[in-house]
Amino acid sequence: MDMPVNDLNNHRAFDISEDGKVITIVRKGRLTHITANPDGTLHYEFKPASAA
């Protein structure tokens, strides 16, 4: 189960995975996954939210 994170206006901003390595953002019909790699780099993946 992902942990939702809210902004200062108490709106859901993004979700963090339980292991803390993946952030999921849904905005304007787009789904973004940001993954932390073991070497310290980030991997970004973008897709339509309907494909989730």
Backbone as CSV, one residue per row, in Angstrom:
resi,resn,N_x,N_y,N_z,CA_x,CA_y,CA_z,C_x,C_y,C_z
1,MET,0.845,-1.182,0.000,0.000,0.000,0.000,0.880,1.231,0.000
2,ASP,0.633,2.131,-0.937,1.395,3.375,-1.010,0.901,4.368,0.026
3,MET,1.804,5.222,0.487,1.468,6.236,1.477,1.202,7.561,0.761
4,PRO,-0.008,8.118,0.854,-0.283,9.401,0.211,0.386,10.550,0.976
5,VAL,0.871,11.544,0.221,1.488,12.737,0.803,0.656,13.934,0.371
6,ASN,0.256,14.771,1.332,-0.566,15.945,1.048,0.278,17.210,1.046
7,ASP,-0.165,18.209,0.266,0.513,19.499,0.260,-0.035,20.372,1.391
8,LEU,0.375,21.630,1.445,-0.044,22.509,2.529,-1.539,22.827,2.505
9,ASN,-2.186,22.657,1.343,-3.630,22.881,1.232,-4.418,21.606,1.501
10,ASN,-3.731,20.588,2.007,-4.326,19.296,2.336,-4.872,18.567,1.107
11,HIS,-4.268,18.834,-0.071,-4.605,18.107,-1.286,-3.562,17.017,-1.493
12,ARG,-4.011,15.901,-2.033,-3.080,14.794,-2.289,-2.072,15.216,-3.357
13,ALA,-0.792,15.206,-3.041,0.254,15.632,-3.967,0.854,14.449,-4.717
14,PHE,1.204,13.379,-3.995,1.781,12.192,-4.608,1.745,11.046,-3.615
15,ASP,2.118,9.854,-4.083,2.189,8.664,-3.233,3.634,8.179,-3.195
16,ILE,4.056,7.693,-2.041,5.380,7.105,-1.883,5.198,5.621,-1.574
17,SER,5.982,4.778,-2.254,5.897,3.339,-1.996,6.401,3.037,-0.593
18,GLU,6.050,1.854,-0.101,6.448,1.477,1.259,7.956,1.408,1.431
19,ASP,8.675,1.018,0.374,10.135,0.947,0.482,10.796,2.307,0.265
20,GLY,10.007,3.334,-0.103,10.519,4.683,-0.270,11.307,4.908,-1.544
21,LYS,11.231,3.982,-2.495,12.022,4.093,-3.722,11.224,4.565,-4.929
22,VAL,9.890,4.581,-4.826,9.053,4.967,-5.966,8.067,6.039,-5.531
23,ILE,7.997,7.111,-6.323,6.993,8.166,-6.120,6.063,8.122,-7.324
24,THR,4.758,8.176,-7.074,3.757,8.182,-8.135,2.976,9.482,-8.063
25,ILE,2.915,10.201,-9.193,2.205,11.477,-9.280,1.150,11.354,-10.372
26,VAL,-0.079,11.782,-10.089,-1.142,11.816,-11.094,-1.616,13.258,-11.218
27,ARG,-1.432,13.835,-12.398,-1.859,15.204,-12.671,-2.352,15.310,-14.107
28,LYS,-3.487,15.946,-14.303,-4.047,16.252,-15.622,-4.049,15.057,-16.563
29,GLY,-4.476,13.910,-16.058,-4.610,12.730,-16.896,-3.302,12.033,-17.227
30,ARG,-2.210,12.379,-16.542,-0.911,11.763,-16.775,-0.414,11.107,-15.494
31,LEU,0.166,9.929,-15.620,0.723,9.190,-14.495,2.242,9.226,-14.617
32,THR,2.923,9.633,-13.553,4.376,9.711,-13.543,4.906,8.846,-12.412
33,HIS,5.815,7.935,-12.753,6.515,7.123,-11.755,7.967,7.585,-11.732
34,ILE,8.480,7.909,-10.563,9.881,8.261,-10.393,10.491,7.209,-9.477
35,THR,11.506,6.518,-9.981,12.125,5.421,-9.246,13.581,5.752,-8.938
36,ALA,14.001,5.525,-7.693,15.398,5.703,-7.303,16.162,4.421,-7.595
37,ASN,17.217,4.530,-8.383,18.052,3.383,-8.722,19.156,3.209,-7.683
38,PRO,19.696,1.993,-7.541,20.760,1.751,-6.550,22.006,2.619,-6.753
39,ASP,22.264,3.053,-8.006,23.454,3.867,-8.268,23.227,5.353,-7.992
40,GLY,22.044,5.716,-7.474,21.751,7.102,-7.112,21.069,7.912,-8.194
41,THR,20.849,7.333,-9.370,20.158,8.035,-10.438,18.651,7.823,-10.302
42,LEU,17.887,8.608,-11.055,16.435,8.480,-11.049,15.948,8.015,-12.410
43,HIS,14.905,7.199,-12.415,14.272,6.738,-13.648,12.853,7.298,-13.670
44,TYR,12.513,8.021,-14.745,11.190,8.610,-14.906,10.402,7.814,-15.927
45,GLU,9.125,7.583,-15.641,8.241,6.884,-16.576,6.930,7.649,-16.636
46,PHE,6.513,8.038,-17.853,5.286,8.802,-18.055,4.314,7.979,-18.885
47,LYS,3.027,8.002,-18.500,1.997,7.340,-19.299,0.638,7.950,-18.984
48,PRO,-0.331,7.750,-19.862,-1.680,8.248,-19.576,-2.242,7.571,-18.330
49,ALA,-2.988,8.298,-17.517,-3.540,7.762,-16.281,-4.512,6.620,-16.553
50,SER,-5.171,6.615,-17.691,-6.112,5.545,-18.009,-5.402,4.214,-18.215
51,ALA,-4.096,4.227,-18.490,-3.343,2.992,-18.704,-2.889,2.375,-17.398
52,ALA,-3.136,3.030,-16.279,-2.662,2.539,-14.981,-3.454,1.427,-14.460
